[in-house]
Amino acid sequence: MRIAARDRRIIILQATFEKNDAREMVATGWEPYARPWAAVTPVSDGERLRAAAVEQKSDARFVVSWSVRLAAITSAFRLRFDGDDWRITGIKELGFRNELEITAWRLKKAGG
């Protein structure tokens, strides 16, 4: 993919944790982890039907340049794009340390 195609800024979010009264670590919020440029492609209805996912949700793929920091993200992270928070459902490397494709579905408006 050409660098010029990565024309959208996304924010990768990492959970923040605090101890509760029982001294257990619980997630309390999300903080920025990385802010890469990405190419964004909505997942088509045909792909969703072939995957037998008939739920009403928005899916998209975000392609970013590979980096050591971004290669460390997992589905425990979230993504913020265009005012919405997205749950990361898949991450795959494209080429050898060339790009990462992040598949995610929209959760809610950021801060909502």
GULUMMI-101033 format. One line per field, with one value per residue: residue number from 0; x negated, y negated, z of N, C-alpha, C, O in turn. Coordinates in Angstrom, 2 decimals, m for minus. Each point is the difference from the previous one (the first is absolute). Layout:
BEGIN
i = [NUM	...] $
neast = [X	...] $
nnorth = [Y	...] $
nup = [Z	...] $
caeast = [X	...] $
canorth = [Y	...] $
caup = [Z	...] $
ceast = [X	...] $
cnorth = [Y	...] $
cup = [Z	...] $
oeast = [X	...] $
onorth = [Y	...] $
oup = [Z	...] $
***
This chain:
BEGIN
i = [0	1	2	3	4	5	6	7	8	9	10	11	12	13	14	15	16	17	18	19	20	21	22	23	24	25	26	27	28	29	30	31	32	33	34	35	36	37	38	39	40	41	42	43	44	45	46	47	48	49	50	51	52	53	54	55	56	57	58	59	60	61	62	63	64	65	66	67	68	69	70	71	72	73	74	75	76	77	78	79	80	81	82	83	84	85	86	87	88	89	90	91	92	93	94	95	96	97	98	99	100	101	102	103	104	105	106	107	108	109	110	111] $
neast = [m0.85	1.42	m2.13	m0.48	m0.66	m2.17	2.15	m0.40	0.97	m1.75	1.83	m2.23	1.79	m0.89	0.32	1.78	m2.01	1.86	m1.31	0.76	2.20	0.77	m0.21	2.15	m1.21	0.24	1.15	m1.76	m1.43	0.40	m1.71	m0.23	0.61	1.91	m1.74	0.68	m1.72	1.96	m0.45	1.33	0.12	1.46	0.72	m0.91	1.60	m0.81	m1.28	1.09	0.74	m1.49	m0.08	1.53	m0.92	1.46	m1.85	1.40	m1.24	m0.91	0.11	m1.77	m0.52	m1.28	m0.15	m1.12	m0.84	m1.12	0.89	m2.04	m0.36	m0.44	m2.19	m0.45	0.43	1.39	0.54	m2.07	m1.01	m0.56	2.04	m1.64	2.23	m1.28	m1.68	m1.07	1.52	m2.20	1.71	m1.73	0.35	m1.02	m1.38	m0.15	m1.37	m0.46	0.12	m1.81	1.43	1.80	1.20	1.14	0.51	0.76	0.19	1.44	0.41	1.42	m1.42	m1.74	1.80	m1.35	m1.04	0.21] $
nnorth = [1.18	m0.94	m0.68	m0.29	2.10	m0.22	0.36	2.05	m1.83	1.35	0.73	0.16	1.35	m1.39	2.22	m1.12	0.11	1.01	m0.84	2.13	m0.35	0.74	m2.21	m0.48	1.42	m2.20	1.19	m1.34	1.19	m2.01	1.41	m2.22	1.17	m0.17	m1.01	2.14	m0.01	m0.93	2.15	m1.61	1.96	m1.29	0.65	1.16	m1.14	m0.77	m1.85	m1.97	m0.79	m1.08	m2.14	m0.28	m1.60	1.24	0.40	m0.74	0.58	m1.53	0.71	0.52	m0.89	0.93	m1.41	1.54	m2.06	1.35	0.88	m0.73	m2.18	m0.68	0.14	m1.97	m1.14	m0.70	2.16	0.35	0.24	m2.14	m0.12	m1.46	0.20	m1.67	m0.13	1.27	0.84	0.46	1.36	0.00	m0.10	m1.85	1.75	m1.54	1.76	m2.17	2.07	m0.18	0.47	1.08	1.92	m1.80	2.19	m2.10	2.00	m1.28	0.15	m0.82	m1.37	m1.41	m1.14	m1.08	1.47	1.26] $
nup = [0.00	m1.47	m0.19	m2.17	m0.44	0.46	m0.56	0.80	0.87	0.40	1.05	0.20	0.18	1.54	0.11	0.81	0.97	0.80	1.63	m0.24	0.26	m1.97	m0.31	m0.46	m1.25	0.40	m1.52	m0.46	m1.23	m0.93	m0.46	m0.31	m1.82	m1.21	m1.04	m0.02	m1.45	m0.57	m0.47	m0.79	1.12	m1.10	2.04	m1.68	m1.10	m1.95	0.16	0.04	m1.98	m1.31	0.73	m1.62	m1.23	1.13	1.17	1.60	m1.74	1.35	m2.13	1.27	m2.02	1.60	m1.74	1.23	0.29	m1.39	1.85	0.50	m0.38	m2.10	m0.36	0.96	m1.88	1.63	0.15	0.79	m1.99	0.30	m0.88	m0.37	m0.29	m0.71	1.51	m1.51	1.45	m0.03	m0.51	1.41	m2.23	m0.71	0.34	m1.65	0.26	m0.27	m0.88	m1.29	1.69	m0.83	0.05	0.70	0.15	m0.08	1.00	m1.18	2.22	m1.56	1.13	m0.13	0.63	m1.43	1.34	m1.89] $
caeast = [0.85	m0.77	0.06	1.03	1.33	0.22	0.35	0.85	m0.70	0.71	m0.66	0.05	0.21	m0.37	0.78	m0.67	0.46	m0.19	0.45	1.27	m0.03	m0.44	m1.38	m0.04	m0.22	1.17	m0.13	0.73	0.12	m0.86	m0.92	m0.66	m1.20	m0.66	0.84	m0.50	0.81	0.56	0.96	1.21	0.91	1.15	0.22	1.24	1.09	m0.23	m0.98	0.62	0.92	m0.79	m0.54	1.17	0.16	1.13	0.30	m0.06	m1.17	m0.88	m1.34	m0.94	m1.40	m0.91	m1.34	m1.01	m1.37	m0.48	m1.04	m0.10	1.05	1.31	0.03	0.27	1.42	0.81	1.44	0.28	m0.05	1.12	m0.39	0.92	m0.02	1.11	0.90	0.57	m0.90	0.11	m0.60	m0.90	0.38	m1.03	m1.21	m0.88	m1.13	0.02	m1.40	m0.90	m0.19	0.32	1.22	0.91	1.42	0.77	1.44	0.69	1.40	0.33	0.68	0.79	m0.65	m1.05	0.44	1.41] $
canorth = [m1.18	m1.23	m0.82	m1.03	0.55	m0.10	m1.40	m0.18	0.15	0.80	0.05	1.30	m0.25	1.07	m0.09	m0.40	0.86	m0.41	1.01	m0.31	0.22	1.38	0.03	0.60	m0.98	m0.15	m1.03	m1.21	m0.91	0.23	m1.09	0.17	0.82	m0.38	m0.79	0.20	m0.27	1.27	0.09	0.57	0.62	0.68	1.38	0.03	0.85	1.34	0.67	0.27	1.13	1.22	0.38	0.32	m1.02	m0.77	m1.03	m1.37	m0.67	m0.52	0.57	m0.68	0.40	m1.13	0.46	m0.93	0.45	0.86	m0.49	0.87	m0.42	0.44	1.46	0.48	m0.13	1.23	m0.30	m0.66	m1.42	m0.53	m0.93	m1.13	m0.55	m0.86	m0.22	1.26	1.03	1.25	1.20	0.69	1.41	0.76	m0.71	0.88	m0.64	0.06	m0.04	0.18	m1.28	m1.07	m0.66	0.75	m0.20	0.11	0.10	m0.44	m0.40	m1.22	0.19	m1.15	m1.28	m0.19	m0.66	0.27] $
caup = [0.00	m0.06	1.20	m0.18	0.29	1.45	0.15	1.18	1.28	1.00	1.32	0.66	1.43	0.93	1.25	1.24	1.10	1.39	0.97	0.66	1.45	0.24	m0.50	m1.33	m1.05	m0.86	m1.03	0.38	m1.13	m1.16	m0.29	m1.29	m0.08	m1.24	m0.90	m1.37	m1.18	m0.47	m1.11	0.60	m0.96	0.63	m0.41	m0.78	0.49	m0.55	0.85	1.29	m0.19	m0.21	1.30	0.82	1.03	m0.48	0.99	m0.46	0.53	m1.04	0.00	m0.89	0.05	0.11	m0.37	0.50	m0.19	1.08	0.92	1.18	0.94	m0.49	m0.06	1.36	0.37	0.00	0.06	1.28	m0.27	m0.78	m1.04	m0.13	m1.35	m0.39	1.12	0.51	0.51	m0.74	0.61	m0.92	m0.09	m0.69	m0.42	m0.76	m0.65	m1.46	m0.38	1.14	0.71	m0.94	0.46	0.85	m0.28	1.24	m0.23	1.22	m0.14	0.75	1.28	0.44	m0.12	0.98	1.22	0.28] $
ceast = [m0.89	0.19	1.13	1.40	0.31	0.29	0.91	m0.82	0.88	m0.78	0.18	0.04	m0.37	0.77	m0.89	0.63	m0.29	0.45	1.31	m0.13	m0.47	m1.43	m0.14	m0.24	1.22	m0.24	0.86	0.17	m0.99	m0.89	m0.70	m1.31	m0.83	0.99	m0.49	0.96	0.47	0.81	1.21	0.92	1.15	0.09	1.35	1.05	m0.19	m0.99	0.61	0.95	m0.75	m0.60	1.10	0.16	1.11	0.39	m0.08	m1.20	m0.86	m1.37	m0.88	m1.38	m0.85	m1.40	m0.98	m1.39	m0.43	m1.03	m0.01	1.12	1.38	0.10	0.33	1.48	0.71	1.47	0.39	m0.04	1.30	m0.57	1.02	m0.18	1.25	1.05	0.62	m1.09	0.31	m0.68	m0.84	0.34	m1.05	m1.16	m0.83	m1.07	0.13	m1.44	m0.86	m0.31	0.21	1.20	0.74	1.42	0.76	1.48	0.69	1.47	0.31	0.78	0.96	m0.76	m1.05	0.54	1.44	0.20] $
cnorth = [m1.23	m0.79	m1.03	0.51	m0.05	m1.46	m0.29	0.22	0.83	m0.08	1.41	m0.28	1.23	m0.22	m0.49	0.79	m0.64	1.13	m0.45	0.29	1.41	0.23	0.76	m1.12	m0.01	m1.12	m1.20	m0.98	0.38	m1.21	0.26	0.79	m0.36	m0.75	0.14	m0.52	1.34	m0.19	0.73	0.52	0.66	1.43	0.05	0.91	1.43	0.78	0.39	1.20	1.31	0.50	0.36	m0.95	m0.94	m1.10	m1.38	m0.67	m0.46	0.62	m0.80	0.62	m1.26	0.54	m1.09	0.53	0.83	m0.76	0.94	m0.33	0.49	1.51	0.60	m0.09	1.35	m0.41	m0.62	m1.52	m0.42	m0.99	m1.13	m0.60	m0.82	m0.16	1.24	0.89	1.31	1.12	0.70	1.48	0.84	m0.89	0.99	m0.83	0.19	m0.15	0.22	m1.37	m1.19	m0.80	0.92	m0.33	0.27	0.02	m0.37	m0.28	m1.12	0.34	m1.15	m1.27	m0.13	m0.77	0.31	1.31] $
cup = [0.00	1.30	m0.11	0.33	1.49	0.35	1.18	1.26	0.93	1.30	0.54	1.49	0.82	1.30	1.15	1.14	1.35	0.90	0.61	1.49	0.35	m0.49	m1.32	m1.01	m0.92	m1.01	0.37	m1.16	m1.10	m0.21	m1.34	0.12	m1.23	m0.87	m1.44	m1.07	m0.54	m1.28	0.57	m1.11	0.75	m0.52	m0.68	0.63	m0.49	0.83	1.33	m0.11	m0.20	1.31	0.98	1.18	m0.46	0.99	m0.63	0.66	m1.16	0.18	m0.94	0.17	m0.01	m0.31	0.40	m0.34	1.21	0.82	1.19	0.98	m0.46	m0.08	1.37	0.37	m0.14	0.01	1.34	m0.16	m0.69	m1.00	m0.02	m1.38	m0.24	1.10	0.60	0.58	m0.72	0.77	m1.06	0.02	m0.71	m0.41	m0.80	m0.69	m1.51	m0.49	1.23	0.59	m0.93	0.51	0.97	m0.42	1.28	m0.39	1.31	m0.30	0.98	1.26	0.30	m0.32	1.10	1.20	0.38	0.68] $
oeast = [m1.02	1.07	0.68	0.88	1.17	m0.89	0.56	m0.78	1.18	m1.17	1.13	m0.82	0.27	0.16	m1.18	1.20	m0.99	0.80	0.18	m1.09	m0.55	m0.47	m1.07	0.48	0.37	m0.64	1.16	0.75	m0.57	0.44	m0.17	m0.80	m1.23	1.22	m0.52	1.19	m0.74	0.53	m0.15	0.30	m0.23	m0.30	0.98	m0.34	0.31	0.20	m0.27	0.03	0.40	m0.20	m0.28	0.50	m0.26	1.04	m0.69	0.12	0.09	m0.60	0.48	m0.30	0.27	m0.49	0.13	m0.16	0.36	m0.83	0.96	0.62	0.76	1.09	0.35	0.39	m0.36	0.33	1.15	0.46	0.78	m1.18	1.19	m1.11	1.11	1.20	0.76	m1.15	1.17	m1.08	0.49	m0.03	0.07	0.19	m0.27	0.21	0.27	m0.63	0.51	m0.80	m0.75	m0.08	m0.24	0.33	m0.05	0.50	m0.40	0.39	m0.53	0.96	1.20	m1.15	0.21	0.70	0.49	1.14] $
onorth = [m0.05	0.01	m0.28	m0.79	0.08	m0.74	m1.09	0.95	m0.31	m0.37	0.49	m0.75	1.14	m1.13	0.33	0.26	m0.73	0.85	m1.17	0.29	0.21	1.13	0.53	m1.12	1.03	m1.00	0.15	m0.96	1.08	m1.15	1.15	m0.24	m0.07	0.17	m0.96	m0.20	0.98	m1.08	1.06	m0.70	0.88	0.27	m0.54	0.90	0.94	1.19	1.09	0.85	1.03	1.20	0.27	0.38	m0.97	m0.63	m0.21	m0.55	0.54	m0.08	m0.57	0.65	m0.94	0.88	m1.16	1.19	m0.31	m0.72	0.72	0.90	0.52	0.55	1.17	0.51	0.84	m1.18	m0.42	m0.73	0.85	m0.33	0.24	m0.33	0.47	0.00	m0.10	m0.04	0.30	m0.19	0.28	0.64	1.23	m1.17	1.12	m1.14	1.11	m1.04	0.17	m0.76	m0.97	m1.22	1.20	m1.16	1.10	m0.93	0.46	m0.18	m0.06	0.76	0.21	0.04	0.46	m1.00	m0.47	0.37] $
oup = [0.69	0.60	0.98	0.34	0.38	0.40	0.10	0.09	0.18	0.02	0.12	0.52	m0.39	0.46	0.07	0.00	0.16	m0.41	0.36	0.48	1.08	m0.05	m0.31	0.18	m0.56	0.32	0.36	0.12	0.00	0.13	m0.39	0.91	0.07	0.14	m0.57	0.26	0.05	m0.28	0.60	m0.96	0.82	m1.17	0.53	0.77	0.72	0.26	0.52	0.89	0.53	0.19	1.17	1.05	m0.72	m0.17	m1.00	1.09	m1.10	1.07	m0.98	1.00	m0.76	0.70	m0.42	m0.28	1.13	m0.54	0.24	0.57	0.82	0.14	0.10	1.05	m0.81	m0.07	0.17	0.88	m0.42	0.02	0.17	m0.42	0.25	m0.26	0.96	m0.45	m0.27	0.55	m1.09	1.06	0.05	m0.33	0.45	m0.39	m0.47	0.22	1.10	m0.56	0.02	0.18	0.05	m0.24	0.55	m0.62	1.08	m1.15	1.10	m0.02	0.18	m0.42	1.12	m0.16	1.04	0.30] $
***
